[in-house]
């Protein structure tokens, strides 16, 4: 059985890996020139749900 310390250490290592991965991934991503900006919808979820 694993101790709480080992489990916490594992998740900290995974978190550090993910943070570094995102930084490195950003360096190698290519920009999509075709992407268009979406317009924001002025209605919120609550307004739709309540019928207002």
PDB file of N, CA, C, O and CB in Angstrom:
ATOM      1  N   UNK A   1       0.840  -1.174   0.000  1.00  0.00           N
ATOM      2  CA  UNK A   1       0.000   0.000   0.000  1.00  0.00           C
ATOM      3  C   UNK A   1       0.891   1.245   0.000  1.00  0.00           C
ATOM      4  O   UNK A   1       1.963   1.257   0.605  1.00  0.00           O
ATOM      5  CB  UNK A   1      -0.959  -0.006   1.219  1.00  0.00           C
ATOM      6  N   UNK A   2       0.433   2.278  -0.680  1.00  0.00           N
ATOM      7  CA  UNK A   2       1.212   3.496  -0.792  1.00  0.00           C
ATOM      8  C   UNK A   2       0.899   4.439   0.361  1.00  0.00           C
ATOM      9  O   UNK A   2      -0.242   4.535   0.813  1.00  0.00           O
ATOM     10  CB  UNK A   2       0.944   4.180  -2.130  1.00  0.00           C
ATOM     11  N   UNK A   3       1.929   5.131   0.826  1.00  0.00           N
ATOM     12  CA  UNK A   3       1.696   6.108   1.880  1.00  0.00           C
ATOM     13  C   UNK A   3       1.135   7.391   1.275  1.00  0.00           C
ATOM     14  O   UNK A   3       1.264   7.626   0.073  1.00  0.00           O
ATOM     15  CB  UNK A   3       3.001   6.396   2.661  1.00  0.00           C
ATOM     16  N   UNK A   4       0.517   8.212   2.104  1.00  0.00           N
ATOM     17  CA  UNK A   4      -0.043   9.485   1.637  1.00  0.00           C
ATOM     18  C   UNK A   4       1.052  10.370   1.056  1.00  0.00           C
ATOM     19  O   UNK A   4       0.816  11.117   0.107  1.00  0.00           O
ATOM     20  CB  UNK A   4      -0.762  10.217   2.787  1.00  0.00           C
ATOM     21  N   UNK A   5       2.245  10.283   1.627  1.00  0.00           N
ATOM     22  CA  UNK A   5       3.359  11.084   1.124  1.00  0.00           C
ATOM     23  C   UNK A   5       3.713  10.690  -0.307  1.00  0.00           C
ATOM     24  O   UNK A   5       3.936  11.562  -1.147  1.00  0.00           O
ATOM     25  CB  UNK A   5       4.584  10.926   2.034  1.00  0.00           C
ATOM     26  N   UNK A   6       3.768   9.399  -0.597  1.00  0.00           N
ATOM     27  CA  UNK A   6       4.115   8.932  -1.941  1.00  0.00           C
ATOM     28  C   UNK A   6       3.054   9.339  -2.958  1.00  0.00           C
ATOM     29  O   UNK A   6       3.383   9.727  -4.079  1.00  0.00           O
ATOM     30  CB  UNK A   6       4.291   7.411  -1.948  1.00  0.00           C
ATOM     31  N   UNK A   7       1.790   9.252  -2.572  1.00  0.00           N
ATOM     32  CA  UNK A   7       0.706   9.645  -3.478  1.00  0.00           C
ATOM     33  C   UNK A   7       0.788  11.138  -3.754  1.00  0.00           C
ATOM     34  O   UNK A   7       0.653  11.567  -4.899  1.00  0.00           O
ATOM     35  CB  UNK A   7      -0.679   9.277  -2.881  1.00  0.00           C
ATOM     36  N   UNK A   8       1.008  11.933  -2.710  1.00  0.00           N
ATOM     37  CA  UNK A   8       1.137  13.382  -2.877  1.00  0.00           C
ATOM     38  C   UNK A   8       2.344  13.716  -3.743  1.00  0.00           C
ATOM     39  O   UNK A   8       2.273  14.597  -4.600  1.00  0.00           O
ATOM     40  CB  UNK A   8       1.255  14.076  -1.510  1.00  0.00           C
ATOM     41  N   UNK A   9       3.444  13.018  -3.523  1.00  0.00           N
ATOM     42  CA  UNK A   9       4.648  13.239  -4.324  1.00  0.00           C
ATOM     43  C   UNK A   9       4.389  12.912  -5.798  1.00  0.00           C
ATOM     44  O   UNK A   9       4.836  13.638  -6.685  1.00  0.00           O
ATOM     45  CB  UNK A   9       5.814  12.387  -3.787  1.00  0.00           C
ATOM     46  N   UNK A  10       3.675  11.832  -6.051  1.00  0.00           N
ATOM     47  CA  UNK A  10       3.344  11.449  -7.419  1.00  0.00           C
ATOM     48  C   UNK A  10       2.516  12.540  -8.106  1.00  0.00           C
ATOM     49  O   UNK A  10       2.817  12.918  -9.238  1.00  0.00           O
ATOM     50  CB  UNK A  10       2.580  10.114  -7.429  1.00  0.00           C
ATOM     51  N   UNK A  11       1.479  13.047  -7.435  1.00  0.00           N
ATOM     52  CA  UNK A  11       0.636  14.076  -8.034  1.00  0.00           C
ATOM     53  C   UNK A  11       1.397  15.384  -8.237  1.00  0.00           C
ATOM     54  O   UNK A  11       1.142  16.100  -9.206  1.00  0.00           O
ATOM     55  CB  UNK A  11      -0.588  14.318  -7.167  1.00  0.00           C
ATOM     56  N   UNK A  12       2.320  15.702  -7.342  1.00  0.00           N
ATOM     57  CA  UNK A  12       3.146  16.898  -7.526  1.00  0.00           C
ATOM     58  C   UNK A  12       4.049  16.740  -8.749  1.00  0.00           C
ATOM     59  O   UNK A  12       4.231  17.690  -9.510  1.00  0.00           O
ATOM     60  CB  UNK A  12       3.995  17.171  -6.263  1.00  0.00           C
ATOM     61  N   UNK A  13       4.611  15.558  -8.940  1.00  0.00           N
ATOM     62  CA  UNK A  13       5.449  15.304 -10.109  1.00  0.00           C
ATOM     63  C   UNK A  13       4.612  15.401 -11.389  1.00  0.00           C
ATOM     64  O   UNK A  13       5.061  15.979 -12.379  1.00  0.00           O
ATOM     65  CB  UNK A  13       6.120  13.913 -10.005  1.00  0.00           C
ATOM     66  N   UNK A  14       3.418  14.846 -11.372  1.00  0.00           N
ATOM     67  CA  UNK A  14       2.542  14.908 -12.541  1.00  0.00           C
ATOM     68  C   UNK A  14       2.158  16.353 -12.844  1.00  0.00           C
ATOM     69  O   UNK A  14       2.117  16.751 -14.008  1.00  0.00           O
ATOM     70  CB  UNK A  14       1.277  14.055 -12.317  1.00  0.00           C
ATOM     71  N   UNK A  15       1.877  17.138 -11.809  1.00  0.00           N
ATOM     72  CA  UNK A  15       1.519  18.539 -11.993  1.00  0.00           C
ATOM     73  C   UNK A  15       2.691  19.322 -12.582  1.00  0.00           C
ATOM     74  O   UNK A  15       2.502  20.129 -13.492  1.00  0.00           O
ATOM     75  CB  UNK A  15       1.079  19.159 -10.660  1.00  0.00           C
ATOM     76  N   UNK A  16       3.880  19.092 -12.076  1.00  0.00           N
ATOM     77  CA  UNK A  16       5.069  19.765 -12.606  1.00  0.00           C
ATOM     78  C   UNK A  16       5.310  19.388 -14.065  1.00  0.00           C
ATOM     79  O   UNK A  16       5.664  20.236 -14.885  1.00  0.00           O
ATOM     80  CB  UNK A  16       6.304  19.415 -11.764  1.00  0.00           C
ATOM     81  N   UNK A  17       5.115  18.113 -14.380  1.00  0.00           N
ATOM     82  CA  UNK A  17       5.267  17.674 -15.762  1.00  0.00           C
ATOM     83  C   UNK A  17       4.285  18.396 -16.670  1.00  0.00           C
ATOM     84  O   UNK A  17       4.661  18.889 -17.734  1.00  0.00           O
ATOM     85  CB  UNK A  17       5.071  16.163 -15.868  1.00  0.00           C
ATOM     86  N   UNK A  18       3.014  18.458 -16.247  1.00  0.00           N
ATOM     87  CA  UNK A  18       1.983  19.097 -17.074  1.00  0.00           C
ATOM     88  C   UNK A  18       2.286  20.577 -17.295  1.00  0.00           C
ATOM     89  O   UNK A  18       2.108  21.085 -18.402  1.00  0.00           O
ATOM     90  CB  UNK A  18       0.603  18.939 -16.422  1.00  0.00           C
ATOM     91  N   UNK A  19       2.738  21.265 -16.263  1.00  0.00           N
ATOM     92  CA  UNK A  19       3.071  22.683 -16.396  1.00  0.00           C
ATOM     93  C   UNK A  19       4.204  22.879 -17.401  1.00  0.00           C
ATOM     94  O   UNK A  19       4.137  23.767 -18.250  1.00  0.00           O
ATOM     95  CB  UNK A  19       3.463  23.276 -15.030  1.00  0.00           C
ATOM     96  N   UNK A  20       5.231  22.062 -17.307  1.00  0.00           N
ATOM     97  CA  UNK A  20       6.362  22.169 -18.231  1.00  0.00           C
ATOM     98  C   UNK A  20       5.946  21.768 -19.640  1.00  0.00           C
ATOM     99  O   UNK A  20       6.389  22.378 -20.613  1.00  0.00           O
ATOM    100  CB  UNK A  20       7.534  21.296 -17.756  1.00  0.00           C
ATOM    101  N   UNK A  21       5.103  20.751 -19.757  1.00  0.00           N
ATOM    102  CA  UNK A  21       4.634  20.305 -21.063  1.00  0.00           C
ATOM    103  C   UNK A  21       3.889  21.418 -21.791  1.00  0.00           C
ATOM    104  O   UNK A  21       4.105  21.639 -22.982  1.00  0.00           O
ATOM    105  CB  UNK A  21       3.736  19.082 -20.913  1.00  0.00           C
ATOM    106  N   UNK A  22       3.009  22.119 -21.071  1.00  0.00           N
ATOM    107  CA  UNK A  22       2.236  23.209 -21.676  1.00  0.00           C
ATOM    108  C   UNK A  22       3.175  24.316 -22.160  1.00  0.00           C
ATOM    109  O   UNK A  22       2.978  24.868 -23.243  1.00  0.00           O
ATOM    110  CB  UNK A  22       1.208  23.778 -20.663  1.00  0.00           C
ATOM    111  N   UNK A  23       4.188  24.637 -21.364  1.00  0.00           N
ATOM    112  CA  UNK A  23       5.151  25.664 -21.777  1.00  0.00           C
ATOM    113  C   UNK A  23       5.896  25.249 -23.041  1.00  0.00           C
ATOM    114  O   UNK A  23       6.053  26.050 -23.962  1.00  0.00           O
ATOM    115  CB  UNK A  23       6.152  25.942 -20.648  1.00  0.00           C
ATOM    116  N   UNK A  24       6.348  24.015 -23.089  1.00  0.00           N
ATOM    117  CA  UNK A  24       7.093  23.526 -24.249  1.00  0.00           C
ATOM    118  C   UNK A  24       6.177  23.380 -25.462  1.00  0.00           C
ATOM    119  O   UNK A  24       6.594  23.661 -26.586  1.00  0.00           O
ATOM    120  CB  UNK A  24       7.765  22.181 -23.928  1.00  0.00           C
ATOM    121  N   UNK A  25       4.959  22.953 -25.252  1.00  0.00           N
ATOM    122  CA  UNK A  25       4.016  22.773 -26.341  1.00  0.00           C
ATOM    123  C   UNK A  25       3.742  24.110 -27.026  1.00  0.00           C
ATOM    124  O   UNK A  25       3.636  24.171 -28.251  1.00  0.00           O
ATOM    125  CB  UNK A  25       2.708  22.151 -25.827  1.00  0.00           C
ATOM    126  N   UNK A  26       3.627  25.169 -26.246  1.00  0.00           N
ATOM    127  CA  UNK A  26       3.372  26.488 -26.799  1.00  0.00           C
ATOM    128  C   UNK A  26       4.458  26.949 -27.753  1.00  0.00           C
ATOM    129  O   UNK A  26       4.190  27.718 -28.677  1.00  0.00           O
ATOM    130  CB  UNK A  26       3.225  27.480 -25.694  1.00  0.00           C
ATOM    131  N   UNK A  27       5.668  26.491 -27.541  1.00  0.00           N
ATOM    132  CA  UNK A  27       6.790  26.873 -28.406  1.00  0.00           C
ATOM    133  C   UNK A  27       6.685  26.246 -29.797  1.00  0.00           C
ATOM    134  O   UNK A  27       7.201  26.799 -30.769  1.00  0.00           O
ATOM    135  CB  UNK A  27       8.110  26.467 -27.759  1.00  0.00           C
ATOM    136  N   UNK A  28       6.030  25.114 -29.892  1.00  0.00           N
ATOM    137  CA  UNK A  28       6.013  24.356 -31.140  1.00  0.00           C
ATOM    138  C   UNK A  28       4.665  24.356 -31.844  1.00  0.00           C
ATOM    139  O   UNK A  28       4.522  23.739 -32.900  1.00  0.00           O
ATOM    140  CB  UNK A  28       6.421  22.952 -30.872  1.00  0.00           C
ATOM    141  N   UNK A  29       3.674  25.037 -31.279  1.00  0.00           N
ATOM    142  CA  UNK A  29       2.353  25.090 -31.895  1.00  0.00           C
ATOM    143  C   UNK A  29       2.376  26.058 -33.072  1.00  0.00           C
ATOM    144  O   UNK A  29       3.043  27.092 -33.026  1.00  0.00           O
ATOM    145  CB  UNK A  29       1.281  25.511 -30.863  1.00  0.00           C
ATOM    146  N   UNK A  30       1.650  25.718 -34.112  1.00  0.00           N
ATOM    147  CA  UNK A  30       1.526  26.638 -35.233  1.00  0.00           C
ATOM    148  C   UNK A  30       0.195  27.351 -35.116  1.00  0.00           C
ATOM    149  O   UNK A  30      -0.778  26.791 -34.609  1.00  0.00           O
ATOM    150  CB  UNK A  30       1.646  25.896 -36.597  1.00  0.00           C
ATOM    151  N   UNK A  31       0.156  28.574 -35.579  1.00  0.00           N
ATOM    152  CA  UNK A  31      -1.040  29.383 -35.460  1.00  0.00           C
ATOM    153  C   UNK A  31      -2.004  29.072 -36.600  1.00  0.00           C
ATOM    154  O   UNK A  31      -1.592  28.938 -37.752  1.00  0.00           O
ATOM    155  CB  UNK A  31      -0.683  30.871 -35.448  1.00  0.00           C
ATOM    156  N   UNK A  32      -3.270  28.961 -36.275  1.00  0.00           N
ATOM    157  CA  UNK A  32      -4.294  28.721 -37.285  1.00  0.00           C
ATOM    158  C   UNK A  32      -4.760  30.069 -37.812  1.00  0.00           C
ATOM    159  O   UNK A  32      -5.460  30.803 -37.115  1.00  0.00           O
ATOM    160  CB  UNK A  32      -5.492  27.895 -36.704  1.00  0.00           C
ATOM    161  N   UNK A  33      -4.381  30.392 -39.019  1.00  0.00           N
ATOM    162  CA  UNK A  33      -4.708  31.685 -39.619  1.00  0.00           C
ATOM    163  C   UNK A  33      -6.180  31.768 -40.008  1.00  0.00           C
ATOM    164  O   UNK A  33      -6.710  32.864 -40.190  1.00  0.00           O
ATOM    165  CB  UNK A  33      -3.835  31.934 -40.843  1.00  0.00           C
ATOM    166  N   UNK A  34      -6.844  30.622 -40.138  1.00  0.00           N
ATOM    167  CA  UNK A  34      -8.244  30.602 -40.553  1.00  0.00           C
ATOM    168  C   UNK A  34      -9.208  30.785 -39.397  1.00  0.00           C
ATOM    169  O   UNK A  34     -10.397  31.007 -39.625  1.00  0.00           O
ATOM    170  CB  UNK A  34      -8.549  29.315 -41.255  1.00  0.00           C
ATOM    171  N   UNK A  35      -8.732  30.700 -38.162  1.00  0.00           N
ATOM    172  CA  UNK A  35      -9.622  30.779 -37.002  1.00  0.00           C
ATOM    173  C   UNK A  35     -10.276  32.150 -36.935  1.00  0.00           C
ATOM    174  O   UNK A  35      -9.625  33.180 -37.111  1.00  0.00           O
ATOM    175  CB  UNK A  35      -8.849  30.489 -35.700  1.00  0.00           C
ATOM    176  N   UNK A  36     -11.562  32.139 -36.679  1.00  0.00           N
ATOM    177  CA  UNK A  36     -12.318  33.379 -36.556  1.00  0.00           C
ATOM    178  C   UNK A  36     -12.757  33.538 -35.111  1.00  0.00           C
ATOM    179  O   UNK A  36     -13.002  32.557 -34.409  1.00  0.00           O
ATOM    180  CB  UNK A  36     -13.543  33.391 -37.515  1.00  0.00           C
ATOM    181  N   UNK A  37     -12.851  34.767 -34.685  1.00  0.00           N
ATOM    182  CA  UNK A  37     -13.313  35.046 -33.331  1.00  0.00           C
ATOM    183  C   UNK A  37     -14.824  34.900 -33.270  1.00  0.00           C
ATOM    184  O   UNK A  37     -15.545  35.368 -34.152  1.00  0.00           O
ATOM    185  CB  UNK A  37     -12.883  36.461 -32.880  1.00  0.00           C
ATOM    186  N   UNK A  38     -15.278  34.264 -32.249  1.00  0.00           N
ATOM    187  CA  UNK A  38     -16.717  34.096 -32.061  1.00  0.00           C
ATOM    188  C   UNK A  38     -17.264  35.318 -31.335  1.00  0.00           C
ATOM    189  O   UNK A  38     -16.597  35.901 -30.480  1.00  0.00           O
ATOM    190  CB  UNK A  38     -17.033  32.789 -31.268  1.00  0.00           C
ATOM    191  N   UNK A  39     -18.469  35.690 -31.684  1.00  0.00           N
ATOM    192  CA  UNK A  39     -19.107  36.795 -30.972  1.00  0.00           C
ATOM    193  C   UNK A  39     -19.676  36.256 -29.674  1.00  0.00           C
ATOM    194  O   UNK A  39     -20.119  35.109 -29.608  1.00  0.00           O
ATOM    195  CB  UNK A  39     -20.220  37.469 -31.836  1.00  0.00           C
ATOM    196  N   UNK A  40     -19.664  37.077 -28.658  1.00  0.00           N
ATOM    197  CA  UNK A  40     -20.180  36.650 -27.364  1.00  0.00           C
ATOM    198  C   UNK A  40     -21.698  36.738 -27.354  1.00  0.00           C
ATOM    199  O   UNK A  40     -22.286  37.699 -27.850  1.00  0.00           O
ATOM    200  CB  UNK A  40     -19.584  37.501 -26.230  1.00  0.00           C
ATOM    201  N   UNK A  41     -22.312  35.727 -26.785  1.00  0.00           N
ATOM    202  CA  UNK A  41     -23.753  35.714 -26.624  1.00  0.00           C
ATOM    203  C   UNK A  41     -24.089  36.555 -25.398  1.00  0.00           C
ATOM    204  O   UNK A  41     -23.477  36.372 -24.346  1.00  0.00           O
ATOM    205  CB  UNK A  41     -24.301  34.253 -26.486  1.00  0.00           C
ATOM    206  N   UNK A  42     -25.041  37.467 -25.507  1.00  0.00           N
ATOM    207  CA  UNK A  42     -25.367  38.357 -24.403  1.00  0.00           C
ATOM    208  C   UNK A  42     -26.235  37.683 -23.357  1.00  0.00           C
ATOM    209  O   UNK A  42     -26.303  38.161 -22.225  1.00  0.00           O
ATOM    210  CB  UNK A  42     -26.060  39.587 -24.919  1.00  0.00           C
ATOM    211  N   UNK A  43     -26.905  36.580 -23.701  1.00  0.00           N
ATOM    212  CA  UNK A  43     -27.725  35.880 -22.733  1.00  0.00           C
ATOM    213  C   UNK A  43     -26.870  34.950 -21.900  1.00  0.00           C
ATOM    214  O   UNK A  43     -25.929  34.338 -22.405  1.00  0.00           O
ATOM    215  CB  UNK A  43     -28.838  35.105 -23.428  1.00  0.00           C
ATOM    216  N   UNK A  44     -27.195  34.846 -20.635  1.00  0.00           N
ATOM    217  CA  UNK A  44     -26.482  33.929 -19.759  1.00  0.00           C
ATOM    218  C   UNK A  44     -27.307  32.666 -19.593  1.00  0.00           C
ATOM    219  O   UNK A  44     -28.472  32.620 -19.987  1.00  0.00           O
ATOM    220  CB  UNK A  44     -26.188  34.581 -18.387  1.00  0.00           C
ATOM    221  N   UNK A  45     -26.712  31.661 -19.020  1.00  0.00           N
ATOM    222  CA  UNK A  45     -27.398  30.387 -18.830  1.00  0.00           C
ATOM    223  C   UNK A  45     -28.652  30.577 -17.982  1.00  0.00           C
ATOM    224  O   UNK A  45     -29.700  30.014 -18.297  1.00  0.00           O
ATOM    225  CB  UNK A  45     -26.459  29.361 -18.174  1.00  0.00           C
ATOM    226  N   UNK A  46     -28.557  31.359 -16.917  1.00  0.00           N
ATOM    227  CA  UNK A  46     -29.692  31.583 -16.034  1.00  0.00           C
ATOM    228  C   UNK A  46     -30.853  32.233 -16.755  1.00  0.00           C
ATOM    229  O   UNK A  46     -32.006  31.891 -16.492  1.00  0.00           O
ATOM    230  CB  UNK A  46     -29.281  32.432 -14.865  1.00  0.00           C
ATOM    231  N   UNK A  47     -30.581  33.156 -17.649  1.00  0.00           N
ATOM    232  CA  UNK A  47     -31.659  33.821 -18.387  1.00  0.00           C
ATOM    233  C   UNK A  47     -32.364  32.835 -19.309  1.00  0.00           C
ATOM    234  O   UNK A  47     -33.587  32.882 -19.440  1.00  0.00           O
ATOM    235  CB  UNK A  47     -31.110  35.009 -19.200  1.00  0.00           C
ATOM    236  N   UNK A  48     -31.619  31.950 -19.945  1.00  0.00           N
ATOM    237  CA  UNK A  48     -32.224  30.955 -20.828  1.00  0.00           C
ATOM    238  C   UNK A  48     -33.052  29.959 -20.044  1.00  0.00           C
ATOM    239  O   UNK A  48     -34.140  29.573 -20.469  1.00  0.00           O
ATOM    240  CB  UNK A  48     -31.152  30.224 -21.625  1.00  0.00           C
ATOM    241  N   UNK A  49     -32.543  29.552 -18.915  1.00  0.00           N
ATOM    242  CA  UNK A  49     -33.207  28.538 -18.097  1.00  0.00           C
ATOM    243  C   UNK A  49     -34.534  29.051 -17.550  1.00  0.00           C
ATOM    244  O   UNK A  49     -35.509  28.302 -17.488  1.00  0.00           O
ATOM    245  CB  UNK A  49     -32.301  28.107 -16.946  1.00  0.00           C
ATOM    246  N   UNK A  50     -34.579  30.329 -17.152  1.00  0.00           N
ATOM    247  CA  UNK A  50     -35.784  30.896 -16.552  1.00  0.00           C
ATOM    248  C   UNK A  50     -36.731  31.482 -17.587  1.00  0.00           C
ATOM    249  O   UNK A  50     -37.815  31.946 -17.231  1.00  0.00           O
ATOM    250  CB  UNK A  50     -35.410  31.960 -15.553  1.00  0.00           C
ATOM    251  N   UNK A  51     -36.359  31.471 -18.828  1.00  0.00           N
ATOM    252  CA  UNK A  51     -37.218  31.983 -19.871  1.00  0.00           C
ATOM    253  C   UNK A  51     -37.221  33.501 -19.992  1.00  0.00           C
ATOM    254  O   UNK A  51     -38.118  34.054 -20.627  1.00  0.00           O
ATOM    255  CB  UNK A  51     -38.590  31.511 -19.640  1.00  0.00           C
ATOM    256  N   UNK A  52     -36.262  34.182 -19.411  1.00  0.00           N
ATOM    257  CA  UNK A  52     -36.179  35.654 -19.527  1.00  0.00           C
ATOM    258  C   UNK A  52     -35.305  36.057 -20.678  1.00  0.00           C
ATOM    259  O   UNK A  52     -35.121  37.248 -20.926  1.00  0.00           O
ATOM    260  CB  UNK A  52     -35.644  36.276 -18.240  1.00  0.00           C
TER     261      UNK A  52
END
